[in-house]
Amino acid sequence: MQMDKNICANGDSFTHEYYLPREDRWTNILGINKNLSLAGVSNERIFNTTIKYLNNQKPDVMIIGWTDWGRYMLPCNDGNYYLVTPHNTVIEKQEPNDFDQSVGKFYFKHLHNDYLNFENLLNYIIFTQDYCNKHNIKILNFFSTIDERWLNEKTLSEISNTKEKQHRLEDLIAKIDPKHWINKKFYSMYEHCKDFPKDDTNHPGKEGSRHWAQLVKEYL
């Protein structure tokens, strides 16, 4: 399906869909022109690659699938990046076993902070929302797995530890415009595809991906 719009997508494995044949991926079903996504990445990587792209290109539509805030991106001294998740760490342009996994362990032991990661995520969403509005680019957001059920008062309290920090997060959430989200604010692809078969990596299979493509098309 070739769209008459120039569309760029970014995100994690739910947008990359490395586990599906190319013709079954929702981005290819919709004929999306540029896909910046990569499996296992953090919101830092999604934001940085989006801004680098928008500094040089002006698509008609920008689609962003934000990911779990527990992930992070760390620079390597050779100019590459560590993609750090709670389960694994890889270097973006190398084979997974070509380096010491202790980098990820060090990050989660000494550097990781849920509050800061989540606050950063909210700021990334707000900035890209406002940037695209200013430059007349239609932006559509979604979450890959996390959805609005996660972002209740209890979760925000646990992330924040103090009322002041919690209020800061609530203020940021209030600045996120639901009209720039697929279906509704903080909607997730995982939730939308929950009734369809999943592959052995717990991602939506080709039926779920096509189901998601039908929803996204309604917002293009």
Buried (B, 14 or more C-beta within 10 A) or exposed (E): EEBEBBBBBBBBBBBBBEBBEEEBBBBBBBEBBBBBBBBBBBBBBBBBBBEEBBEEEBBBBBBBBBBBBBBBBBEBEEEBBBBBBEEEBBBBEEEEEEBEEEBBEBBBEEEBEBBBBBBBBBBBBBEBBBBBEEEEBBBBBBBBBBBBEBBEEEBBBEBBEEEEBBEBBBEBBEEBBEEBBBBEBBBBBBBBBEEBEBEEEEBBBBBBBBBBBEBBEEBB
